[in-house]
Amino acid sequence: MIDQSLLKNQKNVIYKIISENDLNPNEFTRGNVEYKIGNSLGMVSEYICSKITCRQEHYFIFNTDGTHFKPQFSPGFFQKTTHIDDDYLAWKDAIKIFEKWLSVLKIEISEPDLWADLEKYKPTIGVDFDSDGEDKFSYEDVKNIEAQLGYIKNKLTESFVLDNAHNKHIDNHLDYLVESAKRQNIRDWRNIAKATFINIAATMAISPDKMPLYWQIISDGFKQVRHLLGI
């Protein structure tokens, strides 16, 4: 079996593209899969190829025999899975397809499941938030979190000099946290929130002397919902 997994610099390109598309690299994992190619004589060649996974169910596989790429990914373009069987795709072509896939992925993971929400987001009372974090937020909890994230955004705008790119980056990530609160259990959402605020801080390039202020704003913003988060 021939190892045709991606090189370090190729993986770095993927990391940068994910970040540039306002997605959180922490939600992606890297792995390898076997890729088999048969010929007209019945001979089969086996390769090890790289696979990028997002939330377990979504993936992009860089199938290659070392010469050309034949990407396979889900969600696909207009269907669950797409496999591009083209004999002439170079690395630069595969990357363009990967970036197009990210745009489809963003829509898929941000799109609410209206049928599931019909039942899941009926207002509930008496939820035990002292559990191990497997519970999910109620409708009112999500509204409270959304309000506190709005407070955090306003305080960041007041306290730091932000350009349009910073504002867009923060808005996208905070909107994503609101949507995640509707789907994730409490424990998983806490982990996503931590990674998100670290990502925002890195993007804002906050100086060391301003970092205490940044984290104080985050802490203040969550004071009203700490009982929901178990913190």
C-alpha positions as CSV (number, residue, x, y, z in Angstrom):
1,M,0.0,0.0,0.0
2,I,1.4,3.3,-1.1
3,D,1.2,6.3,1.2
4,Q,-0.2,9.3,-0.8
5,S,-1.4,11.3,2.2
6,L,-1.0,15.0,2.1
7,L,2.3,16.8,2.9
8,K,2.6,19.1,5.8
9,N,2.5,22.2,3.6
10,Q,-0.6,20.9,1.9
11,K,-2.3,20.4,5.3
12,N,-1.3,23.9,6.3
13,V,-3.0,25.2,3.1
14,I,-6.2,23.4,4.1
15,Y,-6.0,24.9,7.7
16,K,-5.6,28.4,6.3
17,I,-8.5,28.0,3.8
18,I,-10.8,26.7,6.6
19,S,-9.9,29.8,8.7
20,E,-10.3,32.2,5.8
21,N,-13.8,30.8,5.2
22,D,-14.9,31.8,8.8
23,L,-15.0,28.2,10.0
24,N,-13.4,26.9,13.2
25,P,-10.4,24.5,12.5
26,N,-11.1,23.0,15.9
27,E,-14.2,21.4,14.5
28,F,-12.2,19.5,11.8
29,T,-10.1,16.4,12.2
30,R,-7.5,14.8,10.0
31,G,-7.2,11.1,9.2
32,N,-6.4,8.7,6.4
33,V,-8.4,6.2,4.4
34,E,-7.6,3.4,1.9
35,Y,-8.2,4.2,-1.8
36,K,-8.2,1.3,-4.3
37,I,-8.0,1.7,-8.1
38,G,-8.6,-1.3,-10.5
39,N,-7.5,-1.5,-14.1
40,S,-8.8,-3.4,-17.1
41,L,-6.6,-6.4,-16.3
42,G,-8.2,-6.9,-12.9
43,M,-5.2,-5.6,-11.0
44,V,-5.9,-3.4,-8.0
45,S,-3.6,-0.7,-6.6
46,E,-4.0,0.5,-3.0
47,Y,-3.2,3.9,-1.7
48,I,-3.4,5.7,1.7
49,C,-5.1,9.1,1.2
50,S,-6.0,12.0,3.5
51,K,-9.5,12.6,4.8
52,I,-10.7,15.8,6.5
53,T,-13.8,15.3,8.7
54,C,-16.2,17.8,10.3
55,R,-18.6,16.7,13.0
56,Q,-18.1,13.0,12.1
57,E,-20.7,13.0,9.3
58,H,-19.2,15.5,6.9
59,Y,-15.9,14.8,5.1
60,F,-13.6,15.5,2.2
61,I,-11.3,12.8,0.9
62,F,-8.3,13.7,-1.2
63,N,-8.2,10.5,-3.2
64,T,-5.1,10.3,-5.3
65,D,-2.7,7.9,-7.0
66,G,0.1,10.4,-6.6
67,T,-0.5,11.9,-10.0
68,H,-4.0,13.2,-10.1
69,F,-6.8,13.8,-7.5
70,K,-10.3,12.3,-7.5
71,P,-12.0,14.0,-4.5
72,Q,-14.9,12.5,-2.7
73,F,-16.9,14.5,-0.2
74,S,-20.1,14.9,1.7
75,P,-22.2,17.0,1.7
76,G,-21.9,16.9,-2.1
77,F,-22.9,19.3,-4.7
78,F,-26.7,19.0,-4.9
79,Q,-26.7,15.5,-3.3
80,K,-25.5,13.7,-0.2
81,T,-22.1,12.6,-1.7
82,T,-20.1,13.7,-4.7
83,H,-17.2,11.8,-6.2
84,I,-15.3,13.6,-9.0
85,D,-13.8,11.0,-11.3
86,D,-11.6,13.2,-13.4
87,D,-8.2,12.0,-14.6
88,Y,-6.6,15.4,-14.8
89,L,-7.2,17.1,-11.5
90,A,-4.0,18.6,-10.1
91,W,-3.5,19.8,-6.4
92,K,-4.5,23.3,-7.3
93,D,-7.7,22.0,-8.8
94,A,-8.4,19.8,-5.8
95,I,-8.0,22.8,-3.5
96,K,-10.5,24.9,-5.5
97,I,-13.0,22.0,-5.1
98,F,-12.3,21.8,-1.4
99,E,-13.0,25.5,-1.0
100,K,-16.2,25.2,-2.9
101,W,-17.1,22.2,-0.6
102,L,-16.5,24.5,2.4
103,S,-19.2,26.9,1.1
104,V,-21.6,24.0,0.8
105,L,-20.6,22.7,4.2
106,K,-21.2,26.1,5.9
107,I,-24.8,26.1,4.6
108,E,-25.4,22.5,5.7
109,I,-24.1,22.9,9.2
110,S,-25.8,26.3,9.8
111,E,-29.1,25.3,8.4
112,P,-31.6,24.5,11.2
113,D,-33.4,21.1,11.2
114,L,-36.9,22.5,11.2
115,W,-38.5,19.1,11.7
116,A,-36.3,18.3,14.7
117,D,-36.7,21.8,16.2
118,L,-40.4,21.5,16.1
119,E,-40.2,19.1,19.0
120,K,-36.9,20.0,20.5
121,Y,-37.5,23.7,21.0
122,K,-40.8,23.7,22.6
123,P,-40.2,25.7,25.8
124,T,-39.4,23.4,28.7
125,I,-39.1,23.9,32.5
126,G,-37.4,22.1,35.3
127,V,-34.3,21.1,33.4
128,D,-31.6,19.8,35.7
129,F,-28.5,21.8,34.7
130,D,-26.4,20.1,37.5
131,S,-26.1,17.0,35.3
132,D,-22.9,15.9,33.6
133,G,-23.6,18.2,30.6
134,E,-25.4,15.8,28.4
135,D,-28.6,17.8,28.6
136,K,-29.4,20.4,25.9
137,F,-30.4,24.0,26.3
138,S,-34.1,24.9,26.3
139,Y,-35.6,27.5,24.0
140,E,-35.3,30.2,26.8
141,D,-31.8,29.2,27.5
142,V,-30.8,29.8,23.9
143,K,-32.4,33.2,24.0
144,N,-30.5,34.1,27.2
145,I,-27.2,32.9,25.6
146,E,-27.9,34.9,22.5
147,A,-28.5,38.1,24.6
148,Q,-25.3,37.6,26.5
149,L,-23.3,37.1,23.3
150,G,-24.8,40.3,22.1
151,Y,-23.5,42.0,25.3
152,I,-20.1,40.6,24.6
153,K,-20.0,41.9,21.0
154,N,-21.1,45.3,22.2
155,K,-18.4,45.5,24.9
156,L,-15.7,44.3,22.5
157,T,-16.7,47.0,20.0
158,E,-16.5,49.6,22.8
159,S,-13.2,48.4,24.2
160,F,-11.2,47.6,21.1
161,V,-10.5,49.1,17.8
162,L,-12.1,46.8,15.3
163,D,-12.1,47.0,11.5
164,N,-14.7,45.6,9.2
165,A,-13.0,42.3,8.9
166,H,-12.8,41.9,12.7
167,N,-16.4,42.8,13.1
168,K,-17.5,40.3,10.4
169,H,-15.3,37.6,12.0
170,I,-16.8,38.2,15.5
171,D,-20.3,38.3,14.1
172,N,-19.9,35.0,12.2
173,H,-18.5,33.2,15.2
174,L,-21.0,34.5,17.7
175,D,-23.9,33.7,15.3
176,Y,-22.4,30.2,15.0
177,L,-22.3,29.9,18.8
178,V,-26.0,30.7,19.0
179,E,-26.8,28.1,16.3
180,S,-24.6,25.6,18.1
181,A,-26.5,26.1,21.3
182,K,-29.6,24.9,19.6
183,R,-28.0,21.6,18.6
184,Q,-25.2,20.7,20.9
185,N,-25.4,19.4,24.5
186,I,-24.2,21.7,27.2
187,R,-20.8,20.1,27.7
188,D,-19.9,20.1,23.9
189,W,-21.2,23.7,23.6
190,R,-18.9,24.8,26.4
191,N,-15.9,23.3,24.6
192,I,-16.9,25.0,21.3
193,A,-17.4,28.3,23.1
194,K,-13.9,28.2,24.7
195,A,-12.3,27.4,21.3
196,T,-14.3,30.1,19.6
197,F,-13.2,32.9,22.0
198,I,-9.6,31.8,21.7
199,N,-9.9,31.9,17.9
200,I,-11.5,35.4,18.1
201,A,-8.7,36.7,20.4
202,A,-6.1,35.4,18.0
203,T,-7.8,37.0,15.0
204,M,-8.0,40.3,16.8
205,A,-4.3,40.1,17.6
206,I,-4.9,41.5,21.1
207,S,-1.7,42.7,22.8
208,P,-0.7,40.9,26.0
209,D,-1.6,43.9,28.2
210,K,-5.1,44.0,26.8
211,M,-5.8,40.2,27.2
212,P,-7.0,40.6,30.8
213,L,-9.7,43.1,29.6
214,Y,-10.7,40.7,26.8
215,W,-11.3,37.8,29.1
216,Q,-13.0,40.0,31.7
217,I,-15.5,41.0,29.1
218,I,-16.1,37.3,28.2
219,S,-16.4,36.4,31.9
220,D,-18.9,39.3,32.6
221,G,-20.9,38.3,29.5
222,F,-21.5,34.8,30.9
223,K,-22.3,35.8,34.5
224,Q,-26.0,35.7,33.7
225,V,-25.9,32.2,32.2
226,R,-23.3,30.4,34.3
227,H,-26.0,28.3,36.0
228,L,-26.8,27.0,32.5
229,L,-23.3,26.1,31.7
230,G,-22.3,24.5,35.0
231,I,-19.4,26.9,35.5
